[in-house]
Structures are given as structure tokens and as C-alpha cells.
Amino acid sequence: MSDITKVALDAMGGDHAPYEIVKGAVEAVNATEDIQILLTGKEEILVETLSKFKYPKERIQIVNASEVIETAEPPVMAIRRKKDSSISVAMNLVKRGEADAFISAGSSGAVLVGGQVLVGRIKGVERPPLAPLIPTAKGVSLLIDCGANVDARSSHLVQFAKMGSVYMEHVIGKKNPTVGIVNIGAEEEKGNALVKETFPLLKACKDINFIGSIEARDIPAGVADVVVCEAFVGNVILKLYEGVGSTLIKKIKSSLMASFRSKIGALLVKPTLKATLKDFDATEYGGAPLLGLNGLVVKTHGNATAKEVYNSILQCRTFKEQRINEKIRDILSATEQETKE
Amino acid sequence: MSDITKVALDAMGGDHAPYEIVKGAVEAVNATEDIQILLTGKEEILVETLSKFKYPKERIQIVNASEVIETAEPPVMAIRRKKDSSISVAMNLVKRGEADAFISAGSSGAVLVGGQVLVGRIKGVERPPLAPLIPTAKGVSLLIDCGANVDARSSHLVQFAKMGSVYMEHVIGKKNPTVGIVNIGAEEEKGNALVKETFPLLKACKDINFIGSIEARDIPAGVADVVVCEAFVGNVILKLYEGVGSTLIKKIKSSLMASFRSKIGALLVKPTLKATLKDFDATEYGGAPLLGLNGLVVKTHGNATAKEVYNSILQCRTFKEQRINEKIRDILSATEQETKE
């Protein structure tokens, strides 16, 4: 295994592509020596964008891709038809082992579909979950799954708990991370059919630190490091996080403009308030991994800037250094062993 | 039909019982002439509490109930065994037609179970939903269902949409309320099995103002007046609303105490900030109706004070005056007709 982490980067995806994407790549190769970037997208545009920056030329390579998948396109069709899109070309680099990881700020649907169809699942993984980090009072928690595949089975959720634990411990650095399942009450007998079926399976897992059911109310407080749920519920949680936060912030801002007294106060508290609110913005933690694939696939937020791209690239390096996929293979096959014994 | 609204009020339930509950009742009968309260609970305690207030004696009546259901008790068992509890006695008053409505700040589980077992459903109602009001940027929306019965069917969700529309229009006063179904994307083909099955049924309803799928992100913005979902998802939404709000508020408060500059500012913005945050606190809109029963059942928040009890009592009066249950019967049977034709 080479010590260099090779990242295939979709240079055409996202609101600020290609400039911010390319800038993030340049900052990453300038900051560290063990990263190489394969930029996929329209060659002439990328040559021109890259010409604006200084960086070690041999560490960023352009791989031409003549098509772009738009966010509004139906993802399955887009992946099937646009074989020369920046997403498909980059994912095929991962598939062929020419890159370790893939990052895109483009169409979520295409990334999710492409991850499964092009990159492919690790043997034994039933369903690859999308697992964003969400801000909490204690730091961050991993919300797993927020992907596109709804109507999950209990065996999927057990795998999510295991893969999430590996990621939280070895990429985020949280020792022996706690795992909770989202439920409508803390008692074991509560829940819908899926949760009731999954609960005893998680309880029986020796290789995770399962703390039981958690209520949605306690997620922002940071009650569990790994928050397990099926994708529909995960999607509701992720988006409501954003929605409640942004509506509340708007309300606070407009209320502070309502009186002379509060206007003066607002001037004084503005910098602090801004930093706090940013800190609690789920979109700030945009590098969500799609776990369980043959290579790392990271979906960053559509409005990602260079900083987020840079952070996602470093995340890929940790993922490779920590041999996360080997650890995922180990934890999943260990369970199979247990079941067979 | 009498013009007086008779409310059976559980005087023993909630964190501030019996004092705040009794106080709310006293304020209601002092404010309006067409309300009568039947207070259920331990007679000697209630006689003593009532003696502290001035009010028209004939309009508050004590109905002795020797037992109290604690919030930690398993609800089915509690309703079955404690036949002389303040909840059971009050619900039986509604069942026998001696009261029009029931209000409790006590055990949610017992209220939900008791509503179905003791008060009973309106003929044709498959499942009674619990429908709290949640704050939005535009005012309030009705979140239906947040009850205890999970794993709903599409026919339940259609009834929720209809009952919620009636309530929003005639109790809250929102003309031709918009109805949205919670989904993981705005497109019609998205969703889990339940949502996909329900979507065309809602689209076909002529008697509601269906606007399609809504994402959780848009709920706080007030994109739909009636937010339809099954109870598990509704519970997650309601509790995450509380959780994100309270964590964010704590973070803001502690950040404002971090520097001298922001401390001074904090003093100036405090009153405005407090009012805004209170305005956006889901627990402030605590009088959630359990719809579709033979009589109105209202669950107020566990920490309800006199003001919330007072508001819930007035809500019961509107519910009766507007003949909500007749309207629910009409809208549900109109649909049955359509289906049969």
C-alpha cells in the first residue's frame, strides 16, 4: 500500500464549482505532502482555473470528463447515461483502484447511486449508509443513515451501528463511542416494528457500546456519539436540524432589530452570536461519508467552499491511514462468525 | 344541545397540580359565562385548593377520584386498574355525555390509551391522532400524528389530513388550510412505502387543500398548515423541535457570557431575545387535541401552568361551538360515500 492518499475530486459539482473545489484541492496539496488529487471535469476549464494557483504540479492531475450531472436530474438515469460525467469518471477511478477516495459537492442522488453501482459495496455490506456529522452541545454525533434507501431492515441498522462506531472511533477520534437508536421513548418495549426488532440485536452486539433508545429531544444534547436510524427518519432529523436552526436564527435577528435598545445590544453581541450559530449549523459539517463501499465516497454540501473541500480531503487521508474499510470488514465478518457459531 | 361547555378537568395531573390546574379553571369561569368545570381528583385536596380562590361556586364542581396515575406507570395497565383515578373518572364523564371535553396535564400514555378505551372513537375513525400545534415563522402548524400508535397505514394518514384540516380551519381559524405530507424530497416519486401509497390518496381528496410533499427543513418556515406524518416521525419532529431549540438557546446564552463586550450587549438584548425564544418554544403550545373521539380530549404539557390550562379550556369551548366532531363525521362519511359510488 502506498503512503500517498489519492483523492478523485469532482471539480464540476456544487454551487461554487469549479473555483472553490479547485482551490480546496490546491490548499490540501500545499498543506501536506502525502496527498494526490485527481481532478475530474472539463479539461480546458480546469487548466484555466488551476493556472490561477501555485502548487506542486505533479500532485494535481486533471482527468478529462466531458459531461456534468445536474442536481435536478433523476440520479439512476444520470449515472446510467452520462458515463463521461465528472462524477462517473471519478468514481470509476476509485473502482479501478486508481484512487482511494472520491469527493463531490454535486448531486446527492447521483453520488448515492454511483457509490453503489460504480464503486460497489464491501462484501457483506447489505446497504451503504450516508452518515453526516451533526453538531451537538458536546461536539458532533454521527447520524447514520440519511441516505436514499428507505424502508430498511433490522440487519441494516445493526450494520449501520457497527460501521458508524468504526468511523466515529478511528476517523473522528472518539474512544469507545456510544451508540443509540432513535425511538419515541426510552423504554425497551417502545417503538415501531423496525425499532423493536432491532433493539435486542443491538443489545446483543459485543463490539459496540450500545446505550439503548434515545429520544429525538436528546440528540442535540449529544446523548449518543452514533445515532442509528433508518434513512427516512435520518433525513427528517438532518433537515429539521437545519430548518429549526435557520428559522430560529432569522427570528432572533429580526427581533433584535425591533427596538433601539436591542439594536445597540445586537451590535455588541453580533460577533459572538454569529460564531455560535455557525457552530451549530449542520451544513457546516458537510463532509458526509457513504460507508461500506470499496473506497471512501464523501458527499460534501452543495454550497461547499474551499475550506470544506480541504477538510474533506484530509478526512480521506485519515480514512485511508486508519484502514477504515479493513476495520469495517473485520467488524462485519466477526459478527457473521458469531452468528454461525 | 346546551350552550354551556362542560369540561372535565384532571386536577391531579402535571408538575404543578393541583394548584395551577385549579387556578386555570377559576380564571376560565371568571372570564366567561358559558363554561362549567368538573374537577376530578381527591376531594379534600381540591376543596382546600379551591378555598383560596373567588369564583361563581355553581360553575366549578368537584368529582371525587381517589387514585392518581403517575407518569411512569405503564398506561394500559394504569387505565385498566385505576378505575377511580382522576383521568379515568374524568374520561368517563365525557363518555357518559356529562362533559363535552377532557383536559389533562398528566400521563400522556394514559390520556392516549384512556381516550381510545374509555371515551371511544367516532364511528368511522380508524385511529385517533394526537395533533399538537408547533410554532413556525408564519405562526403555527398542526403536526398530526404524534400519538402512541406507530406503524400507521395510508388510510389513517388520509383521515389525519381531513381531521387536521377541520381543526385548523374551525378551531384555529385558518381558512382553507394547506396540507403537506412529510417526505424526504419534494418529488412525487420519492418517499418510503407508506408515503408513496398515501400521496395519490391525498392528491385525490377533494375536501382538503393538499400541496404535496414537504421536507422537514421547511416545516419551521411554515410551509404547510397541516403537517401529516405517521406517529413515529411526528414524535421525532416534535421532540427535535424542542431539542434543537433548547440546545441552541443554551449555546447562545453561554456564548454571550464569554466576553465583556458581549456581556454588556446581552443585558440589552435579553428581554427581546427571551420573548423570541419563548415564542418559538414548542412546549408553549401545549394543548394538543386527540382527535376523532366522542368528545374532545386535550393533553396539555406536563409543566402546564394556569395560563395553559385556561387556554385549553377556551379551546374546548371553540371546539364545541364549532361542532368540530360533527364536521369530522361529515368529512369522513363524505369520503366513504365517494368511495362507494
Interface residues (C-beta under 8 A of the other chain):
Chain A: T136 A137 A148 V150 D151 V182 I184 G191 N192 A193 V195 E215 A216 R217 D218 I219 P220 A221 A231 F232 V233 N235 V236 I237 L238 K239 L240 Y241 E242 G243 V244 G245 S246 T247 L248 K250 K251 I252 S255 L256 A258 S259 R261 S262 I264 G265 A266 L267 L268 V269 K270 P271 T272 L273 A275 T276 L277 D279 F280
Chain B: T136 A137 A148 V150 D151 V182 I184 G191 N192 A193 V195 E215 A216 R217 D218 I219 P220 A221 A231 F232 V233 N235 V236 I237 L238 K239 L240 Y241 E242 G243 V244 G245 S246 T247 L248 K250 K251 I252 S255 L256 A258 S259 R261 S262 I264 G265 A266 L267 L268 V269 K270 P271 T272 L273 A275 T276 L277 D279 F280
